[in-house]
């Protein structure tokens, strides 16, 4: 079993990022040919596609988990940008970078050129529902020559190489982008696996792409099933129906044989997100009452069976530097009393989703805690794909939400900007707070590692001051992997799963 991601200690390793160029030859990742008669891999994923695997939705992580698409860069285990489609890069000035491309092909046979990269980045920038990773910056890309891309950012962006590693900025060939704005990664990526068939929201077929610049994958293909129910995913693994099953519910984890259960340190935080834009929690005093009522620490053993840590803030133990930089939260609104809550007579519309098996249980505990504080509560529990548009439209008062805080770039600022700024594209809390916007902007503009971390934690304190989000637990992820499988990636950021070396023994 290969486990390249053992921790996330130096998530913002900016010093080497800013001062050097990274290079890798095309042969560095050559895995050689697959053995004759190798069998296909069967994988069960948890969250069905929202937008037919469009990289501009939450589907983007599927493209990286299954090694279908790549960006100009990728992140190593410490969160540092490394070579992918770009072999090296340099910073020209505070807003301008150049990237040198490797010789590579798209899965439809076209060559990866600077013009193709510019087109892909332009498409992301003008998408109607823009990717979260571009919440706080605008990119202007141009081809200097056939193999060199110049990228200028609207404001200084010291972590641009990290940003370009986002699954949402994977480079697809020109035919992926339709005139109506739809984007299809079917046969248009550059990774070692090519999607040959997508069956709605239930299945996908991937075949090995033998023209991959890094060599031939060790398995001839991957058959993907989306199984939203966690118990069903666990059963499929135990029954031998799949070889790999992600996100095993903690209630099911101990049912797996010892050799198939893999605990992964995670940067995932589960929170209660409150809708500040309307309804019950537009009132800061009501948010304060919810903050006093909700206690996530009771969930660690009761719901998560020890596969979680008590809440520390937006960033948990998986972000090693956060604990030493955390600031005291001050200036919170006075909480409404239970009598005041009851007198208001408002019912909280509490939502969560079934794709992560623990969340409905968490929602039930949270409901009891809120009701004890005087709130009436009505739950809505469905698959995530059925409720995302309603969440973003503010149709709920509260959401029990599980978020990988370093998913988009490996840099915490991107998460803060997308989820909590006034113009954030994933601002489920509908928060519009000038002090929060200012704090996040200040963090985004800082290039020095220690000062950037300090400003990130100052922004965290400003966000927590508003009570727009109440951290509940910091999860530990359990992945189910058959003992007959090797080379599965155990990634704290949950962006990687299958790669060149993943195979059946």
Secondary structure, 3 states (H helix, E strand, C coil): CCCCCCCCCCCCCHHHHHHCCCCCCCCCCCCCCCCCCCCCEEEEECCCCCCCCCCCCCCHHHHHHCCCCCCCEEECCCCCEEECCEEEEEEEECCEEEEEECCCECCCCCECCHHHHHHHHHHHHHCCCCCHHHCCCCEEEEEEECCEEEEEECCCCCCHHHHCCCHHHCCCCHHHECCCCCECCCCCCCCCEEEEEEECCCEEEEEECCCCCCCCCCCCEEEEEECCCHHHHHHHHHCCCCCEECCCCHHHHCCCCHHHEEEEEEEEEEEEEECCCCCHHHCHHHHHHHHHHCCHHHHHHHCCCCCEEECCCCCCCCCCCHHHHCCCCCCCCCCCCHHHHHHHCCEEEEEEECCCCCHHHHHHHHHHHHHHCCCEEEEEEECHHHHHHHHHCCCCCEEEEEEECCCCCCCHHHHHHHHHCCCCCCCCCCCCCHHHHHHHHHHHCCCCHHHHHHHHHHHHHHHHHCCCEEEEEEEEEEEEECCCEECCCCCCCCCCCCCCCCEEC
